[in-house]
Amino acid sequence: MTMDLSVELIHATVQLEQPLGDGTRTVGTGFLVSAPTPDGKPRTVLVTAGHVLDRMPAADMRIGYRMKLDGGSWAYEPQKIAIRSDGGELWTRNPQHDVAVMVVKVPPQFSQAAIPLDWLADDDAFERFRVGPGDEMMALGFPRGLSSNVAGFPILRSGKVASYPLGPTKEFPTFLLDFSVFPGNSGGPVFIARMDETGKPALLVAGMLTQQVELTGERLEIGIVTNASFVRETIAMLDKAAAPASVTTAEAAPQEGRPRVAFNAAMPAVQVSK
């Protein structure tokens, strides 16, 4: 049952890319969430890291859809969607966190693949599910623009929770994962299999990979995960009249007596063949 839930999240995870016209492309990861409107109408929301979209200067990007063919095989069929109109951003950005969401129209196969909003961790999910340091979590993404096969499925990797405490989320909005971060991983879901309160297998999307840790220019192979409660918060912003806000990823402030640690976005352009 848990494996089936993991496969569902794999189906909901997509590659986001934009060619830059010089033989390179900006690549990131996103995932689809089923988040009905307040009046109950179906709605599919694309979730990714805000800096992924910030680094795409053109008006359109491509989402890497995968279509199942007769006979059980798959085809990679990316489609172009608009991310800007008349210079304005079509996504909604969390004003304090590196989270962006956007309502998208997707092929029928993908509207069914979108994961339920309930899978996203809320403020007290870690306590309810007894998640703590040393627990292994899984991460989906497209490191350096690579997929697991020609069908374009994401690569599944894992790492252990490397920080404490994990809450409250207002005080600790991110946590660390012992995990090597590469360009292209940004925006990918991080999740853990657990039993819910009723004892049934459940999948908890704990957060989204947004950054990596560097110390004096050296990568420490530690990923920074933004808690999924802020993904929920950003999706809720879609139903508000306020215009999307735009912020930049902040560098952690140095602390007296400790080395300066840079929390850098892991999303430079990815070189591809011309």
Salt bridges, closest charged atoms under 4 A:
GLU17 OE1 - ARG25 NH1 2.66
GLU17 OE2 - ARG62 NH2 3.51
ASP54 OD2 - ARG93 NH1 2.70
ASP98 OD2 - HIS51 ND1 2.51
ASP98 OD1 - ARG93 NH2 3.33
ASP122 OD1 - ARG128 NH1 2.94
ASP124 OD1 - ARG128 NH1 2.52
ASP135 OD2 - ARG194 NH2 2.63
GLU197 OE2 - ARG128 NE 2.88
ASP239 OD1 - ARG43 NH1 2.90
GLU251 OE1 - ARG260 NH2 2.32
